[in-house]
């Protein structure tokens, strides 16, 4: 349950970063610092999705009586 709440907080933070970065990218070409920030956001989203998949897999293992 605690990990799930942490995932929600992380998701909200990522969405906030995306919301702040979106207008910057639309107004000017994503060069320099904007491009680096955008790349970092993409990496962070990929990590978030992997942690979410891991969390789901942990739930499946518990239901099936995974390794102990």
C-alpha positions, 0 to 999 in steps of 0.5 A, spaced: 500 500 500 505 504 501 509 503 495 502 504 491 501 511 494 508 513 493 507 511 485 501 516 485 505 521 488 511 520 483 506 520 477 503 527 480 510 530 480 511 527 473 505 530 470 506 537 473 513 537 470 510 535 463 505 540 464 510 546 466 515 543 460 509 543 454 508 550 453 516 551 453 517 546 448 511 549 444 513 556 444 520 555 442 525 549 439 527 544 444 534 546 444 539 547 450 537 546 457 529 545 454 532 539 450 536 536 456 530 537 461 525 533 456 530 528 455 530 527 463 523 527 463 522 521 458 527 517 462 524 519 469 517 517 465 520 510 463 523 509 470 516 510 473 513 505 468 518 500 470 516 501 477 509 500 476 510 494 472 514 491 477 509 493 483 503 489 479 508 483 478 509 483 485 502 483 486 501 477 482 507 473 485 503 474 492 497 471 489 500 465 486 505 464 492 511 466 489 518 465 491 519 465 499 
